[in-house]
Each structure stands twice: as structure tokens, then as C-alpha cells.
Amino acid sequence: MRSLIVARLLVGEAARRKLLLALLLLTLVVIAMTVWGFSRINDLTPSGRPITDAERKTIASQLLILVMFMFSWVLSLAAVFVASPAISGELESGVAAALLARPISRAEYVVGKWLGLVALVIAYGLGAAGVELLAVNVVIGYTPPHPLEFLVFVIGEGIVLLTFALLLSTRMSGMVGGVIAAILFGIAWMGGIISGVGAALGNETILRVGTATKLILPTDGLWRGGVWSLEPSLVIAANRQLGPAVAANPFFAADAPPAPYIAWAVAWVVAALALAVWSFRSANDHNAAAVAAALLAGGGLSATIAVVAAAARIGGDARLWLTTVGVGYGLLSAAHGVTDAIANVQGLALPAISQTDPRGLATFGLAGLWAFTIGLEIRSGNTALPGGLGWLAIVSGLDLMVLFAATVAAAQTLVLVTGGLASVILVPAFWIWTGRTLRR
């Protein structure tokens, strides 16, 4: 089956880049530290007496839930970072074109990528969680009620996220898709908490909003199943006595997810994978890239107006420098975007490195230097702009400069992290705050 060849290539590439080795070493360090913490539970002496078996199980179960919560986030975010550039990265580098020129269909290519990613998630999930559970059993003699179910729920959570990130990868760059998937993962987790709050307060509207997020991206519901798998019966019985308020606790679940919800999660993965296959088959890479480039051009031109207005508020000697550098990076970014948009519409080949904006020198590097400088000016008191805006500009500038360095070094993970912060949080927050301030 040709899909298995693609899957094997993906796993081999992950091994070649030392991804699995890095995760393994870091996980072993974390496991060693957490197991040492578990080993100290038997030494606890509440009120000067030895700890009881019930107390030991309660403490061990709650600590284990917190540790496994960390592992579930590591597993899920690692799945996002690996899956988000799985297709888009190979499209940009030309590797996908070489593979698809052979007798392999686009559907086989996408399914092969998915199988390889699932294999990585299963390997890490079984290895990390399995070793942690075994080590805890050895040092303290505690085994959760449903360890196998826990592994299924947590690995299922990772598979949901990697499938979603792979779907985005058929249409978006790795950075954009990774940021979207990571943010929605966090929103889904918050939705689970909101649903619990709605249940605790008896508010049907809040409850429905939380339930909707669980259905749109069924990661939190699977995590709740993992929590239920780790809860001993005595903890569940004690929490039930607290009434509806306990539903707001994100680290407690009295019941396993119902069978219809599990069926929904499975159907969701199948549908998302099918949508990814359809999306990749029907994708018009030139048109999508042209739209993205046009947006970059529009952003660059808009920046030339905004930086002049912001520099005018600074005044003094810094005004000329801020205006020159700000207009310069905006125009270079716009030229980059216009060039790429025209090339994609007309199907023209361009150099791998932009002549006007090599590796984001203007879009990231000079923009970061400008933001960092105006932040220092604001903090020095040379303007009436609020001091908090200065700190935000400094942090945004540093993040953009690190993003430029990561782009030059081809450090994909660092690009995803810094690019996500810049595009979703820092830069929008800075310009929104600046715009509101300038209007006064």
C-alpha cells in the first residue's frame, strides 16, 4: 500500500531530525522528577500520624492527574507542531511535487501522512504515559482504576488534534495552521470549564456554549474521559457529595464520556481526514498563495500610515528614525507581497529567497527593531503614550526579531511559537491599543 510508504518516510524524517529522541530525553527527565515526588508521599505525616491508605490513594491520584494533564498537553501540542507543516512544508520545498509525480494519488499521500503522524502519537503516548504509570506503581504501589482506558482517551485526544492540523496544512502554511490548531485546542479546554461552570450554576446558556465547543473540537471531552480513568472510586464518591459545583473542576470527572460522544469523536476524525483528502485534491495552491501575498502587501502599505502617525506622537530626534525605518519596512513588505501575488497568479517561478524581503528581514526583523525602539521611547517618558503600550511594543519587537532569526535558521518549532504570539496576540494587541490611543 503506497500510503504506508509515505507514513514510513514521515516517521523516518522525524527520527532523522532527532524529534523523537528530544521528546524521549525530556520526558524521561520529567518522569524522574515526578516519580521522586510520588516517592515522598509515604513520608507524609498529617497531624503527626502515618498516612492512611485512603489518603495515599487520594493524594497519588490527584498528583497523577496533574502530571498526566501536562503529558496530554505535550502530546497534543507536539502533534500540532509536527502535523501543521506536514503537507504545506513539503509543498513549499517541492518534496510533495516529487512524490506526487510518481504513481501515488493525493489521497494516498494525505492518508500516508496521517498514518505516520498517528504512529508517532501512539508511540509517544504509550511510551510516556505507560512508563509514568509503571514507575508510580513501583515506587508507591498505586495503579489507577482504568489505565488502559486512560491511554486510549489521551492518544485519541492527540489524534483529533493532529487530524485537524493536517487538514489545515492542506491549505495553510505550517505557522498559520499550527497557531490556529493550538489556539482552538486551548479554547476547547476552556469550553469544557465553561460547560462545568454552567452545570454548577444551572445556567443553560453557558452549558450549551461549553457543550458546543466540546462537539466542535472533541479534545476536552476525551481529556475528561482520561481524568475519569485515573479517579479512584473513593474520590468520585467524595466529590459527588459536593453537589453540582464540582462540575466546574477541570481535573475531576465523575463519569466516563457516553458512548455516543466517543462515536462522535471517531466520526469527527474520519470526517476531518476525508475533508483533508478532498481539500488537498481540490487545492489551487497558486490562488491560495496569491491571496496570502496580497494580504501581506495590504498589511505593509497600511503599516506605512500607522508608523508615521505613531512616530509623530514620539517627536524629537527619534521621530525621523522611526518614520524612515517604519515606512521602509512597510514598503519592502508590500513589494514582497505584490511580487509574490503576481507571480502566483501568472504561474511564474521566483527565487527561493525574496529580493526585497529575504527571509522576512523587513516583515519580521525591521518591524521588530522598529517596535522595540518605539517601546523604549515610550518607556523613557518622551511621549504621552501609555507606559504599558511601551512594554507591549518591547515584547512584540523582541518576539519579531527572534522570529526573523528562527526563520533564517529554519527552526520550525521556534517559528511556530514566536509567529503564533506575534500574529495572534502581540502585534494585533499593539496596533489596536496604538490605534485607540492615537484617536484620542
C-alpha positions in Angstrom: 0.0 0.0 0.0 1.6 3.3 -1.1 0.2 5.2 1.9 2.4 3.1 4.1 5.5 4.2 2.2 4.6 7.8 2.8 4.0 7.0 6.5 7.3 5.3 6.8 9.1 8.3 5.2 7.4 10.7 7.7 8.5 8.5 10.7 12.0 8.3 9.3 12.2 12.0 8.8 11.0 12.6 12.4 13.7 10.2 13.6 16.4 11.9 11.4 15.6 15.3 12.9 16.0 13.9 16.4 12.4 14.8 17.2 11.7 11.5 18.9 15.0 11.5 20.7 14.5 15.0 22.1 11.0 14.2 23.3 12.2 10.9 24.8 15.0 12.6 26.8 12.9 15.4 28.1 10.1 13.0 29.0 12.5 10.8 30.9 13.7 13.8 32.9 10.2 14.8 33.8 9.2 11.3 34.7 12.3 11.0 37.0 11.3 14.3 38.8 7.6 13.4 39.2 8.4 9.9 40.4 10.6 11.3 43.0 7.7 13.4 44.2 5.4 10.4 44.3 8.0 8.5 46.4 7.7 11.2 49.1 4.0 10.6 49.6 4.6 7.7 52.1 6.7 10.0 54.2 3.8 12.4 54.8 2.7 12.6 58.5 -0.6 14.6 58.7 -1.2 15.6 62.4 1.9 13.5 63.4 0.4 10.2 62.3 1.3 7.9 59.4 -0.7 8.5 56.3 -3.6 6.1 55.7 -4.2 4.0 52.6 -7.2 6.1 51.6 -5.2 9.3 51.9 -2.3 7.9 50.0 -4.5 6.9 47.1 -6.3 10.2 47.1 -3.0 12.2 47.0 -1.4 9.9 44.4 -4.5 10.0 42.1 -4.7 13.8 42.2 -1.0 14.3 41.6 -1.1 11.7 38.8 -3.9 13.6 37.1 -1.9 16.8 37.2 1.2 15.0 35.8 -0.9 13.4 33.0 -2.5 16.7 32.2 1.0 18.0 31.5 1.7 14.9 29.3 -1.6 15.3 27.4 -0.7 18.9 26.5 2.8 18.0 25.5 1.4 15.2 23.3 -1.3 17.3 21.8 0.9 20.4 21.0 3.7 18.1 19.7 1.1 16.6 17.4 0.1 20.1 16.2 3.7 21.2 15.6 4.6 18.0 13.6 1.3 17.9 11.6 0.8 21.5 10.7 3.8 21.7 8.3 3.5 18.0 7.2 1.9 18.9 3.8 2.4 22.6 3.4 6.1 22.4 4.2 6.6 19.8 1.5 4.6 21.8 -1.0 6.8 24.8 -0.3 10.0 22.8 -0.6 9.0 20.9 -3.7 9.2 17.4 -2.0 5.4 16.9 -2.4 5.7 17.6 -6.2 8.4 14.9 -6.5 6.4 12.3 -4.6 3.1 13.1 -6.4 4.9 12.8 -9.8 5.2 9.1 -9.1 2.3 6.7 -9.2 0.8 7.9 -5.9 -2.5 9.6 -5.6 -3.1 12.7 -3.5 -5.5 10.7 -1.3 -2.8 8.1 -0.6 -0.3 10.9 0.1 -2.6 12.5 2.7 -3.6 9.2 4.3 0.0 8.2 4.5 0.9 11.4 6.3 -1.9 10.8 8.7 -0.9 7.2 9.4 2.7 8.3 10.1 1.6 11.0 12.4 -0.8 8.6 14.2 2.1 6.2 14.6 4.2 8.9 16.3 1.4 9.9 18.6 0.8 6.3 19.7 4.5 5.6 20.2 4.9 8.7 22.4 1.6 8.3 24.2 2.2 4.7 25.1 5.8 5.2 26.0 5.5 8.4 28.1 2.2 7.6 29.9 3.0 3.9 30.2 6.4 4.4 31.8 4.9 7.0 34.2 2.1 4.7 35.3 4.5 1.8 35.8 7.0 3.9 37.7 4.3 5.2 40.1 3.2 1.7 40.7 6.7 0.6 41.5 7.5 3.5 44.0 4.2 3.8 45.7 2.1 0.8 44.8 -0.7 2.9 43.2 -2.4 1.9 40.0 -5.3 4.0 38.7 -8.7 2.2 38.1 -8.7 2.2 34.3 -5.1 2.7 32.9 -5.8 1.2 29.5 -8.8 3.5 29.0 -6.7 6.4 30.0 -4.2 5.6 27.3 -7.0 5.3 24.7 -8.5 8.7 25.7 -5.2 10.6 25.7 -4.0 9.2 22.5 -7.4 9.9 21.0 -7.0 13.5 22.0 -3.7 13.7 20.2 -5.2 12.0 17.1 -8.0 14.5 17.0 -5.6 17.4 17.1 -3.1 16.0 14.5 -6.0 15.3 12.1 -7.2 18.9 12.4 -3.7 20.3 12.0 -3.2 18.1 8.9 -6.4 19.4 7.4 -5.2 23.0 7.9 -1.9 22.0 6.4 -3.6 21.3 3.0 -4.5 25.0 2.7 -2.3 27.0 5.1 1.4 27.4 5.9 2.7 25.4 8.9 3.0 28.5 11.1 -0.6 29.7 10.5 -2.1 26.2 10.7 -0.2 25.4 13.9 -1.2 28.6 15.6 -4.9 28.1 14.7 -4.9 24.5 15.9 -3.1 25.3 19.2 -5.5 28.2 19.9 -8.6 26.2 19.2 -7.2 23.4 21.4 -7.0 25.9 24.3 -10.4 27.3 23.5 -11.9 23.8 23.6 -10.3 23.2 27.0 -11.7 26.5 28.3 -15.1 25.4 26.8 -15.0 22.4 28.9 -14.5 24.5 32.0 -17.3 26.9 30.9 -19.6 23.9 30.4 -18.8 22.8 34.0 -19.5 26.3 35.3 -22.8 26.3 33.5 -23.7 23.0 35.1 -22.7 24.2 38.5 -24.7 27.4 38.2 -27.6 25.7 36.5 -27.3 28.2 33.6 -28.5 26.5 30.4 -27.0 29.1 28.0 -23.4 28.7 29.4 -23.8 25.0 29.5 -24.8 24.9 25.8 -21.9 27.1 24.8 -19.5 24.7 26.6 -21.1 21.7 25.1 -20.9 23.2 21.6 -17.1 23.6 22.0 -16.8 20.0 23.1 -18.5 18.9 19.9 -16.7 21.3 17.5 -13.3 20.0 18.7 -13.8 16.9 20.8 -10.5 17.1 22.7 -11.7 18.3 26.1 -14.4 15.6 26.2 -11.7 13.0 25.7 -9.5 14.6 28.3 -12.4 14.3 30.8 -12.5 10.6 30.0 -8.8 10.4 30.8 -9.5 12.1 34.2 -12.3 9.7 34.9 -9.9 6.8 34.2 -7.5 8.0 36.8 -10.0 8.8 39.6 -10.4 6.1 42.3 -13.9 5.4 43.4 -13.5 6.9 46.9 -12.5 10.3 45.3 -15.5 10.1 42.9 -17.8 9.3 45.8 -16.5 12.2 48.0 -16.8 14.7 45.1 -20.3 13.6 44.3 -21.3 14.8 47.8 -20.3 18.3 46.9 -23.2 18.7 44.5 -23.3 20.4 41.1 -20.4 22.8 42.0 -17.9 20.0 41.4 -18.7 20.1 37.7 -16.6 23.3 37.3 -13.4 21.4 38.3 -11.4 20.7 35.1 -9.5 18.0 36.9 -12.5 15.9 38.0 -14.9 13.7 36.1 -17.4 11.5 37.8 -18.4 9.6 34.7 -16.8 8.3 31.5 -17.8 10.0 28.3 -21.0 8.4 27.0 -20.8 6.0 24.1 -22.5 8.5 21.6 -19.8 11.1 22.4 -17.0 8.6 21.8 -18.7 7.6 18.5 -18.9 11.3 17.6 -15.1 11.7 18.3 -14.3 8.8 16.0 -16.7 10.1 13.3 -15.1 13.6 13.7 -11.7 12.2 12.9 -12.9 10.2 9.9 -14.7 13.3 8.6 -11.8 15.6 9.1 -9.4 13.1 7.4 -11.9 12.8 4.4 -12.1 16.6 4.3 -8.3 16.8 4.3 -8.2 14.4 1.3 -10.8 16.4 -0.6 -9.1 19.7 0.3 -5.7 18.5 -1.0 -7.3 17.1 -4.1 -9.1 20.4 -5.0 -6.5 22.8 -3.7 -5.4 25.5 -6.0 -2.0 26.4 -4.4 -1.4 29.4 -6.7 -4.7 31.1 -5.8 -4.3 30.5 -2.1 -0.7 31.7 -2.1 -1.7 34.8 -4.2 -4.4 35.8 -1.6 -1.9 35.4 1.2 0.7 37.5 -0.6 -1.9 40.2 -1.4 -2.8 40.4 2.3 0.9 40.8 3.1 1.1 43.6 0.6 -2.0 45.3 2.1 -0.6 45.0 5.6 2.7 46.5 4.5 1.0 49.5 2.9 -1.2 50.0 5.9 1.8 49.9 8.2 3.4 52.9 6.4 0.4 55.1 7.5 0.3 53.8 11.1 4.0 54.1 11.8 4.1 57.8 10.6 1.2 58.6 12.9 2.9 56.8 15.8 6.2 58.4 15.2 4.6 61.8 15.2 3.5 61.3 18.8 7.0 60.5 19.8 8.6 63.6 18.3 12.2 64.7 18.9 15.2 63.1 17.3 13.6 59.7 17.3 10.7 60.8 15.0 12.8 60.8 11.8 14.4 57.4 12.5 11.1 55.8 13.4 9.4 57.3 10.3 12.2 56.2 8.0 12.5 52.7 9.3 8.8 52.2 9.6 7.9 53.4 6.1 10.9 51.4 4.8 9.9 48.1 6.3 6.2 48.6 5.3 7.2 49.3 1.6 9.6 46.4 1.5 6.9 44.0 2.9 4.4 45.4 0.4 6.8 44.9 -2.5 7.4 41.3 -1.4 3.7 40.7 -1.2 2.9 42.3 -4.6 5.7 40.4 -6.3 4.6 37.0 -4.9 0.9 37.7 -5.7 1.7 38.5 -9.3 4.0 35.5 -9.6 1.4 33.1 -8.2 -1.5 34.5 -10.4 0.7 34.2 -13.6 2.4 30.9 -12.6 5.9 32.4 -12.6 8.8 30.9 -10.8 10.6 33.1 -8.2 13.9 32.7 -6.3 13.7 30.8 -3.1 14.8 34.0 -1.2 12.9 37.2 -1.8 15.0 40.0 -3.2 13.0 42.7 -1.3 12.4 40.8 1.9 14.9 38.0 2.3 13.6 35.5 5.0 11.3 38.2 6.4 14.1 40.8 7.0 11.6 43.6 6.6 8.3 41.9 7.7 9.9 40.5 10.9 13.4 41.8 11.5 13.0 45.6 10.8 9.4 45.6 12.1 10.7 44.1 15.3 13.5 46.6 15.6 11.0 49.4 15.0 8.6 48.1 17.6 11.4 47.6 20.1 12.7 51.1 19.6 9.4 52.9 19.9 8.8 50.8 23.0 12.0 52.2 24.6 11.0 55.7 23.6 7.6 55.3 25.2 9.1 53.9 28.4 11.7 56.7 28.6 8.8 59.2 29.0 9.4 61.1 25.8 5.8 60.9 24.8 2.3 60.9 26.4 1.6 57.4 25.1 0.8 55.0 28.0 3.7 53.1 29.6 2.0 49.8 29.2 2.0 50.3 25.5 5.7 50.7 25.6 6.2 47.3 27.4 3.9 45.7 24.8 6.0 47.2 22.0 9.2 46.0 23.5 7.9 42.4 23.9 6.4 42.5 20.4 9.7 43.8 18.9 11.8 41.1 20.7 9.4 38.4 19.5 9.5 39.6 15.9 13.3 39.7 15.9 13.5 36.2 17.3 11.0 35.1 14.6 13.3 36.5 12.0 16.3 34.7 13.4 14.3 31.5 13.6 13.2 31.9 10.0 16.8 32.3 8.9 17.8 29.3 11.0 14.8 27.2 9.7 13.9 26.5 13.3 10.3 25.4 12.6 9.2 25.0 16.2 10.5 28.4 17.2 8.9 29.9 14.1 5.6 28.4 15.2 5.8 29.7 18.7 7.1 33.2 18.0 5.0 33.6 14.9 1.9 32.5 16.8 2.5 35.0 19.5 3.2 37.8 17.0 0.3 37.1 14.6 -2.4 36.3 17.1 -1.6 38.2 20.3 1.3 40.7 20.4 1.1 42.6 17.1 -2.7 42.8 16.9 -2.8 43.9 20.6 -0.1 46.6 20.0 -1.8 48.1 16.9 -5.3 48.0 18.4 -4.0 49.8 21.5 -2.0 52.2 19.4 -5.0 53.0 17.2 -7.3 53.7 20.1 -4.6 55.9 21.7 -4.0 57.9 18.5 -7.7 58.6 18.1 -7.8 60.5 21.4 
